[in-house]
Amino acid sequence: MKAEAQNIEELEAQLKEYREERERIKQFMGSIGGRTDIKRDKAMNWIFMISIIVLFGFDILRHILHLNIPLPPLISLEIGILLVSVKIIWMIQRQSKVDHFQFWILNSIEFRINNLAHQINEMQKELESGKKE
């Protein structure tokens, strides 16, 4: 009876720990950019695409229709390259956050698996010692 009560208390403690860890993961996901960043990411993608399309359009208009656009001929190319470079740097930074989060999750899973393996080994030892008695 006493052993069963102790096992129940241990299970309740583990369940509480699991719930706390789940809440920490939710908070961490929010801090690195979970569901809340999707709208911002889409907006940034649209801003980059529209900016590059507008610059491309200005160059097309300048060369095909021979319009006098106040931008120097190479500045639109340079701005386009800058925008693409900024977008690549931004994507690399976002991916590094995702990689860090994946590593953290895998490390947490490994820790939990090692704890479970240790508990199983202890339970086997208790069962073997109980059988011998």
Residue frames as a rotation matrix with the C-alpha (Angstrom) as fourth column:
MET 1
0.562 0.827 0.000 0.00
0.827 -0.562 0.000 0.00
0.000 0.000 -1.000 0.00
LYS 2
0.511 -0.439 -0.739 2.71
0.139 -0.807 0.574 2.42
-0.849 -0.396 -0.351 1.00
ALA 3
-0.582 -0.768 0.268 4.68
0.352 0.059 0.934 1.64
-0.733 0.638 0.236 -2.17
GLU 4
-0.167 0.609 0.776 1.60
0.979 0.009 0.203 2.25
0.117 0.793 -0.598 -4.32
ALA 5
0.800 0.455 -0.392 0.96
0.532 -0.839 0.112 5.61
-0.278 -0.298 -0.913 -2.64
GLN 6
0.063 -0.872 -0.486 4.59
0.045 -0.484 0.874 6.54
-0.997 -0.077 0.009 -3.21
ASN 7
-0.647 -0.271 0.713 4.35
0.664 0.261 0.701 5.52
-0.376 0.927 0.011 -6.88
ILE 8
0.337 0.852 0.401 1.19
0.933 -0.359 -0.022 7.59
0.125 0.381 -0.916 -7.30
GLU 9
0.716 -0.137 -0.685 2.91
0.213 -0.891 0.401 10.60
-0.665 -0.433 -0.609 -5.72
GLU 10
-0.391 -0.920 0.001 5.89
0.191 -0.080 0.978 10.14
-0.900 0.383 0.207 -8.05
LEU 11
-0.421 0.313 0.851 3.59
0.906 0.191 0.378 9.91
-0.044 0.931 -0.364 -11.06
GLU 12
0.705 0.704 -0.089 1.74
0.706 -0.708 -0.013 13.06
-0.072 -0.053 -0.996 -9.98
ALA 13
0.349 -0.676 -0.649 5.06
0.043 -0.680 0.732 14.86
-0.936 -0.283 -0.209 -9.53
GLN 14
-0.651 -0.596 0.469 6.17
0.452 0.192 0.871 13.74
-0.610 0.779 0.144 -13.00
LEU 15
0.038 0.768 0.639 2.86
0.993 -0.098 0.060 14.86
0.109 0.632 -0.767 -14.49
LYS 16
0.805 0.211 -0.554 3.23
0.368 -0.911 0.187 18.26
-0.465 -0.355 -0.811 -12.83
GLU 17
-0.133 -0.948 -0.288 6.79
0.035 -0.295 0.955 18.53
-0.991 0.117 0.072 -14.14
TYR 18
-0.544 -0.004 0.839 5.61
0.793 0.322 0.516 17.56
-0.272 0.947 -0.172 -17.63
ARG 19
0.516 0.824 0.235 2.90
0.856 -0.509 -0.094 20.23
0.042 0.250 -0.967 -17.58
GLU 20
0.619 -0.372 -0.692 5.38
0.072 -0.850 0.521 22.88
-0.782 -0.373 -0.499 -16.41
GLU 21
-0.495 -0.848 0.188 7.80
0.228 0.082 0.970 21.85
-0.838 0.523 0.153 -19.15
ARG 22
-0.190 0.530 0.826 5.01
0.981 0.138 0.137 22.01
-0.041 0.837 -0.546 -21.73
GLU 23
0.826 0.502 -0.258 4.18
0.514 -0.858 -0.022 25.56
-0.232 -0.115 -0.966 -20.61
ARG 24
0.150 -0.861 -0.486 7.87
-0.049 -0.497 0.866 26.55
-0.987 -0.106 -0.117 -20.83
ILE 25
-0.605 -0.357 0.711 7.97
0.622 0.345 0.703 25.17
-0.496 0.868 0.013 -24.37
LYS 26
0.335 0.809 0.482 4.87
0.941 -0.315 -0.126 27.15
0.050 0.496 -0.867 -25.34
GLN 27
0.812 -0.072 -0.579 6.38
0.137 -0.941 0.309 30.34
-0.567 -0.331 -0.754 -23.94
PHE 28
-0.215 -0.976 -0.040 9.70
0.066 -0.055 0.996 29.63
-0.974 0.211 0.077 -25.63
MET 29
-0.340 0.159 0.927 8.01
0.912 0.297 0.284 29.01
-0.230 0.941 -0.246 -28.98
GLY 30
0.738 0.670 0.080 6.23
0.674 -0.724 -0.146 32.31
-0.040 0.161 -0.986 -28.68
SER 31
0.592 -0.564 -0.575 9.48
-0.064 -0.745 0.664 34.12
-0.803 -0.357 -0.477 -27.88
ILE 32
-0.523 -0.835 0.173 11.32
0.125 0.126 0.984 32.73
-0.843 0.536 0.038 -30.93
GLY 33
-0.573 0.340 -0.746 8.48
-0.780 -0.505 0.369 33.29
-0.251 0.793 0.554 -33.30
GLY 34
-0.709 0.419 0.567 5.68
0.334 0.908 -0.253 30.86
-0.621 0.010 -0.784 -33.28
ARG 35
-0.103 0.796 0.597 2.24
0.990 0.139 -0.014 31.46
-0.095 0.589 -0.802 -34.76
THR 36
0.555 0.382 -0.739 2.33
0.437 -0.890 -0.132 35.18
-0.708 -0.249 -0.660 -33.99
ASP 37
-0.259 -0.774 -0.578 5.14
-0.195 -0.544 0.816 35.84
-0.946 0.324 -0.010 -36.48
ILE 38
-0.311 0.159 0.937 3.38
0.803 0.571 0.170 34.35
-0.508 0.805 -0.306 -39.51
LYS 39
0.746 0.652 0.139 1.57
0.635 -0.631 -0.446 37.60
-0.203 0.420 -0.884 -40.35
ARG 40
0.596 -0.596 -0.538 4.73
-0.342 -0.795 0.502 39.63
-0.727 -0.115 -0.677 -39.93
ASP 41
-0.409 -0.765 0.497 6.68
0.134 0.489 0.862 37.19
-0.903 0.419 -0.097 -42.11
LYS 42
0.052 0.517 0.855 4.07
0.958 0.216 -0.189 37.39
-0.282 0.829 -0.484 -44.87
ALA 43
0.916 0.283 -0.285 4.07
0.233 -0.952 -0.196 41.18
-0.327 0.113 -0.938 -44.67
MET 44
0.169 -0.940 -0.296 7.86
-0.371 -0.339 0.865 41.30
-0.913 -0.036 -0.406 -44.94
ASN 45
-0.437 -0.298 0.849 7.81
0.561 0.647 0.516 38.93
-0.703 0.702 -0.116 -47.92
TRP 46
0.491 0.698 0.521 5.25
0.860 -0.293 -0.417 41.12
-0.138 0.653 -0.745 -49.68
ILE 47
0.804 -0.252 -0.539 7.27
-0.137 -0.960 0.244 44.27
-0.579 -0.122 -0.806 -48.95
PHE 48
-0.260 -0.959 0.112 10.41
-0.145 0.153 0.978 42.68
-0.955 0.238 -0.179 -50.43
MET 49
-0.309 0.177 0.934 8.56
0.825 0.539 0.171 41.36
-0.473 0.824 -0.312 -53.48
ILE 50
0.742 0.656 0.137 6.74
0.644 -0.642 -0.416 44.62
-0.185 0.397 -0.899 -54.20
SER 51
0.548 -0.607 -0.575 9.92
-0.269 -0.779 0.567 46.67
-0.792 -0.156 -0.590 -53.76
ILE 52
-0.504 -0.786 0.357 11.87
0.075 0.372 0.925 44.50
-0.860 0.493 -0.129 -56.19
ILE 53
-0.064 0.567 0.821 8.99
0.954 0.277 -0.117 44.43
-0.294 0.775 -0.559 -58.71
VAL 54
0.867 0.373 -0.330 8.67
0.305 -0.921 -0.241 48.23
-0.394 0.108 -0.913 -58.57
LEU 55
0.124 -0.904 -0.410 12.40
-0.390 -0.424 0.817 48.68
-0.912 0.059 -0.405 -59.13
PHE 56
-0.584 -0.278 0.763 12.29
0.475 0.645 0.599 46.19
-0.658 0.712 -0.245 -62.00
GLY 57
0.376 0.832 0.409 9.28
0.881 -0.183 -0.436 48.03
-0.287 0.524 -0.802 -63.45
PHE 58
0.700 -0.189 -0.688 11.11
-0.134 -0.982 0.134 51.36
-0.701 -0.002 -0.713 -63.31
ASP 59
-0.390 -0.921 -0.027 14.03
-0.258 0.081 0.963 49.89
-0.884 0.382 -0.269 -65.23
ILE 60
-0.366 0.341 0.866 11.74
0.815 0.567 0.121 48.31
-0.449 0.750 -0.485 -67.81
LEU 61
0.721 0.688 -0.081 9.93
0.592 -0.672 -0.445 51.64
-0.360 0.273 -0.892 -68.28
ARG 62
0.365 -0.673 -0.644 13.24
-0.321 -0.740 0.591 53.48
-0.874 -0.009 -0.486 -68.59
HIS 63
-0.633 -0.750 0.194 14.64
-0.120 0.343 0.932 51.15
-0.765 0.566 -0.307 -71.26
ILE 64
-0.446 0.507 0.738 11.52
0.841 0.519 0.152 50.25
-0.306 0.689 -0.657 -73.29
LEU 65
0.567 0.791 0.229 9.58
0.824 -0.547 -0.148 53.51
0.008 0.273 -0.962 -73.19
HIS 66
-0.342 -0.841 0.419 12.67
0.752 -0.513 -0.415 55.73
0.563 0.173 0.808 -72.77
LEU 67
0.764 0.621 0.176 11.08
0.333 -0.613 0.717 57.51
0.553 -0.489 -0.675 -69.82
ASN 68
-0.291 -0.837 0.464 13.19
-0.100 -0.455 -0.885 59.85
0.951 -0.304 0.049 -67.76
ILE 69
0.734 0.456 -0.503 12.91
0.397 0.312 0.863 58.39
0.551 -0.833 0.048 -64.25
PRO 70
0.706 -0.435 0.560 14.69
-0.576 -0.812 0.095 60.40
0.413 -0.389 -0.823 -61.54
LEU 71
0.725 -0.482 0.491 16.62
-0.151 0.584 0.798 57.33
-0.672 -0.653 0.350 -60.32
PRO 72
-0.107 -0.822 -0.559 20.07
-0.946 -0.089 0.312 56.79
-0.306 0.562 -0.768 -61.83
PRO 73
0.309 0.315 -0.897 20.17
-0.764 0.644 -0.036 53.69
0.567 0.697 0.440 -64.07
LEU 74
-0.323 -0.527 -0.786 22.27
-0.023 0.835 -0.550 51.50
0.946 -0.159 -0.282 -61.76
ILE 75
-0.718 0.030 0.696 20.76
-0.673 -0.285 -0.682 52.59
0.178 -0.958 0.224 -58.44
SER 76
0.387 0.916 0.105 17.69
-0.920 0.376 0.107 50.37
0.059 -0.138 0.989 -58.92
LEU 77
0.447 -0.324 -0.834 19.97
-0.105 0.906 -0.409 47.39
0.888 0.271 0.371 -59.55
GLU 78
-0.649 -0.758 0.057 21.99
-0.095 0.006 -0.995 48.21
0.755 -0.652 -0.076 -56.45
ILE 79
-0.399 0.593 0.700 18.86
-0.917 -0.250 -0.311 48.66
-0.009 -0.766 0.643 -54.32
GLY 80
0.616 0.639 -0.462 17.49
-0.676 0.729 0.107 45.36
0.405 0.247 0.881 -55.66
ILE 81
0.023 -0.711 -0.703 20.71
0.100 0.701 -0.706 43.54
0.995 -0.054 0.087 -54.73
LEU 82
-0.803 -0.275 0.529 20.61
-0.435 -0.337 -0.835 45.17
0.408 -0.900 0.151 -51.29
LEU 83
0.062 0.921 0.384 17.00
-0.998 0.050 0.043 44.06
0.021 -0.386 0.922 -50.75
VAL 84
0.651 0.120 -0.750 17.78
-0.287 0.953 -0.096 40.49
0.703 0.278 0.655 -51.81
SER 85
-0.398 -0.879 -0.265 20.84
0.052 0.266 -0.962 40.47
0.916 -0.397 -0.061 -49.53
VAL 86
-0.633 0.242 0.735 18.80
-0.759 -0.380 -0.529 41.74
0.152 -0.893 0.425 -46.57
LYS 87
0.489 0.866 -0.102 16.15
-0.846 0.500 0.185 39.10
0.211 -0.005 0.977 -47.27
ILE 88
0.343 -0.439 -0.830 18.79
0.003 0.884 -0.467 36.33
0.939 0.158 0.305 -47.32
ILE 89
-0.749 -0.633 0.196 20.34
-0.150 -0.126 -0.981 37.56
0.646 -0.764 -0.001 -44.07
TRP 90
-0.271 0.753 0.600 16.88
-0.962 -0.233 -0.143 37.73
0.032 -0.615 0.787 -42.49
MET 91
0.656 0.527 -0.541 16.11
-0.560 0.820 0.119 34.17
0.506 0.225 0.833 -43.64
ILE 92
-0.136 -0.796 -0.590 19.41
0.111 0.580 -0.807 32.88
0.984 -0.176 0.010 -42.24
GLN 93
-0.797 -0.133 0.589 18.67
-0.506 -0.385 -0.772 34.54
0.329 -0.913 0.239 -38.89
ARG 94
0.196 0.949 0.248 15.17
-0.979 0.176 0.101 33.00
0.053 -0.262 0.964 -38.78
GLN 95
0.576 -0.019 -0.817 16.57
-0.239 0.952 -0.191 29.57
0.781 0.306 0.544 -39.66
SER 96
-0.554 -0.822 -0.131 19.18
-0.064 0.199 -0.978 29.79
0.830 -0.533 -0.163 -36.91
LYS 97
-0.466 0.487 0.739 16.37
-0.885 -0.248 -0.395 30.39
-0.009 -0.838 0.546 -34.39
VAL 98
0.631 0.724 -0.278 14.54
-0.741 0.669 0.057 27.33
0.228 0.170 0.959 -35.70
ASP 99
0.180 -0.655 -0.734 17.72
-0.051 0.739 -0.672 25.23
0.982 0.158 0.100 -35.54
HIS 100
-0.767 -0.456 0.451 18.35
-0.421 -0.172 -0.891 26.33
0.484 -0.873 -0.060 -31.96
PHE 101
-0.035 0.854 0.518 14.78
-0.991 0.037 -0.128 25.47
-0.129 -0.518 0.845 -31.01
GLN 102
0.682 0.257 -0.685 15.03
-0.460 0.879 -0.128 22.02
0.569 0.402 0.717 -32.67
PHE 103
-0.317 -0.869 -0.381 18.27
-0.045 0.415 -0.909 21.33
0.947 -0.271 -0.171 -30.81
TRP 104
-0.685 0.107 0.721 16.66
-0.713 -0.301 -0.633 22.37
0.149 -0.948 0.282 -27.54
ILE 105
0.417 0.906 0.070 13.66
-0.909 0.415 0.038 20.09
0.005 -0.080 0.997 -28.16
LEU 106
0.514 -0.275 -0.813 15.87
-0.181 0.891 -0.416 17.13
0.838 0.361 0.408 -29.10
ASN 107
-0.630 -0.769 0.105 18.03
-0.208 0.037 -0.977 17.71
0.748 -0.638 -0.184 -26.05
SER 108
-0.357 0.602 0.714 14.92
-0.931 -0.168 -0.324 17.81
-0.075 -0.781 0.620 -23.87
ILE 109
0.682 0.609 -0.405 13.63
-0.665 0.747 0.003 14.56
0.304 0.267 0.914 -25.43
GLU 110
0.052 -0.754 -0.654 16.99
-0.042 0.653 -0.756 12.87
0.998 0.067 0.002 -24.88
PHE 111
-0.749 -0.313 0.584 16.99
-0.537 -0.229 -0.812 13.99
0.388 -0.922 0.003 -21.25
ARG 112
0.119 0.891 0.438 13.48
-0.980 0.175 -0.090 12.60
-0.157 -0.418 0.895 -20.73
ILE 113
0.666 0.089 -0.740 14.39
-0.390 0.888 -0.244 9.30
0.635 0.452 0.626 -22.42
ASN 114
-0.396 -0.881 -0.257 17.47
-0.104 0.321 -0.941 8.95
0.912 -0.346 -0.219 -20.22
ASN 115
-0.586 0.268 0.764 15.33
-0.810 -0.218 -0.544 9.61
0.021 -0.938 0.345 -17.12
LEU 116
0.529 0.847 -0.046 12.80
-0.849 0.529 -0.019 7.00
0.009 0.049 0.999 -18.21
ALA 117
0.358 -0.482 -0.800 15.57
-0.183 0.804 -0.566 4.47
0.916 0.349 0.200 -18.95
HIS 118
-0.715 -0.643 0.275 17.02
-0.348 -0.013 -0.937 5.10
0.606 -0.766 -0.215 -15.50
GLN 119
-0.227 0.728 0.647 13.61
-0.953 -0.028 -0.303 4.64
-0.202 -0.685 0.700 -13.87
ILE 120
0.690 0.466 -0.555 13.01
-0.615 0.781 -0.108 1.43
0.383 0.416 0.825 -15.82
ASN 121
-0.125 -0.826 -0.549 16.38
-0.111 0.561 -0.820 0.07
0.986 -0.042 -0.162 -14.72
GLU 122
-0.774 -0.119 0.623 15.57
-0.604 -0.161 -0.781 0.89
0.193 -0.980 0.053 -11.10
MET 123
0.229 0.943 0.242 12.17
-0.961 0.259 -0.100 -0.79
-0.157 -0.209 0.965 -11.41
GLN 124
0.529 -0.109 -0.842 13.78
-0.360 0.869 -0.338 -3.90
0.769 0.482 0.421 -12.91
LYS 125
-0.592 -0.802 -0.079 16.25
-0.197 0.239 -0.951 -4.05
0.782 -0.547 -0.299 -10.05
GLU 126
-0.521 0.486 0.702 13.39
-0.841 -0.151 -0.519 -3.73
-0.146 -0.861 0.487 -7.54
LEU 127
0.570 0.763 -0.306 11.43
-0.811 0.583 -0.055 -6.47
0.136 0.280 0.950 -9.31
GLU 128
0.191 -0.589 -0.785 14.45
-0.172 0.768 -0.617 -8.78
0.967 0.253 0.045 -9.39
SER 129
-0.823 -0.499 0.272 15.19
-0.326 0.024 -0.945 -8.16
0.466 -0.866 -0.182 -5.72
GLY 130
-0.154 0.862 0.483 11.49
-0.965 -0.028 -0.259 -8.72
-0.210 -0.506 0.836 -4.91
LYS 131
0.612 0.357 -0.706 11.50
-0.596 0.794 -0.116 -12.04
0.519 0.492 0.699 -6.79
LYS 132
-0.282 -0.824 -0.492 14.59
-0.128 0.540 -0.832 -13.26
0.951 -0.172 -0.258 -4.95
GLU 133
-0.785 0.002 0.620 13.02
-0.612 -0.163 -0.774 -12.59
0.100 -0.987 0.129 -1.57
